[in-house]
C-alpha cells in the first residue's frame, strides 16, 4: 500500500513525513510549511493508514495461532488514588504465543 491521490508536491510530502516522524502536530507542520492545516492532517491520516496496513500484514505472520494477552499496573504510591489512575503507575502489557516465547511491551504514561 502506498499514498495515492495527494496533490501536495513530493518535496512537501517528504517534509511532512519528516515532521510526522518527529511527532510534530499536523497543524504546526502546516504552519511551518505554509500549507493548509487540513492538507497536512489528511496526509498524516494517510501515513497512519499505511502504517496500520503494514502492521496488520506483519501481525498475520506473527500471531497466526492461539495468543494470550494480559495487562498489569505496577508501582505507584500507596497513599491517595488507587487503581489505574494512581500517579506513578506503569502499565505493562504482555503477549504470549502458545508454544513460543513470551514478549512484553512496557507502556509508560
C-alpha positions in Angstrom: 0.0 0.0 0.0 1.2 3.5 -0.8 -0.1 7.0 -0.5 -2.1 8.0 -3.6 -4.3 10.8 -4.8 -2.3 13.5 -3.0 -1.9 16.9 -4.7 0.9 18.1 -2.5 4.3 18.3 -4.1 6.6 15.4 -3.4 9.0 17.7 -1.5 6.2 18.9 0.7 5.1 15.3 1.3 8.6 14.4 2.3 8.9 17.3 4.7 5.5 16.4 6.3 6.7 12.8 6.7 9.8 14.1 8.5 7.6 16.2 10.8 5.4 13.2 11.4 8.4 11.1 12.5 9.5 13.9 14.8 6.0 13.9 16.3 5.2 17.5 15.2 1.4 18.1 15.0 -0.2 18.4 11.6 -1.3 22.0 12.4 2.2 23.0 13.4 3.8 21.3 10.4 1.3 23.1 8.1 2.2 26.5 9.6 5.9 25.8 9.1 5.5 24.7 5.5 2.9 27.3 4.7 0.1 24.9 3.6 -3.5 24.4 4.7 -3.8 22.5 8.0 -6.4 20.2 6.5 -3.9 19.1 3.8 -1.3 18.3 6.5 -3.9 16.4 8.6 -5.1 14.4 5.6 -1.5 13.4 4.7 -0.9 12.5 8.4 -4.0 10.3 8.3 -2.8 8.6 5.1 0.6 7.9 6.7 -1.2 6.3 9.7 -3.3 4.2 7.3 -0.1 2.9 5.5 1.5 2.1 8.9 -1.7 0.2 10.0 -1.8 -1.7 6.8 1.8 -2.9 7.1 1.4 -3.7 10.8 -1.6 -5.8 10.0 0.4 -7.7 7.4 3.1 -8.4 9.9 0.6 -9.4 12.6 -0.8 -12.2 10.5 2.6 -13.7 10.2 3.5 -13.4 13.9 0.1 -14.1 15.5 -1.3 -16.9 13.4 -2.1 -19.3 16.3 -3.6 -19.0 19.8 -2.4 -15.9 21.6 -2.9 -14.8 25.2 -2.9 -11.1 26.3 -2.7 -9.6 29.7 -2.1 -6.2 31.3 -1.0 -5.1 34.7 -0.1 -1.9 36.5 3.0 -1.7 38.7 4.4 0.9 41.0 2.7 4.0 42.4 2.4 5.4 45.8 0.1 3.7 48.3 -1.4 6.9 49.6 -4.0 8.7 47.5 -5.8 7.5 44.5 -5.6 3.7 43.8 -6.0 1.7 40.6 -5.2 2.7 37.1 -5.3 6.4 37.7 -2.9 6.4 40.6 0.2 8.5 40.0 3.4 6.7 39.3 1.8 3.6 37.9 3.3 2.0 34.9 1.2 -0.1 32.5 2.8 -3.4 31.4 1.2 -5.3 28.5 2.2 -9.0 27.9 1.7 -11.2 24.9 2.2 -15.0 25.0 2.0 -17.0 21.8 1.4 -20.7 22.6 4.5 -22.9 22.2 6.7 -19.8 21.6 8.4 -17.3 23.8 6.8 -14.5 25.8 7.1 -11.0 24.6 6.2 -8.0 26.7 5.7 -4.3 25.9 6.4 -1.6 28.5 3.9 1.3 28.2 4.7 4.3 30.3 2.1 7.0 30.9 
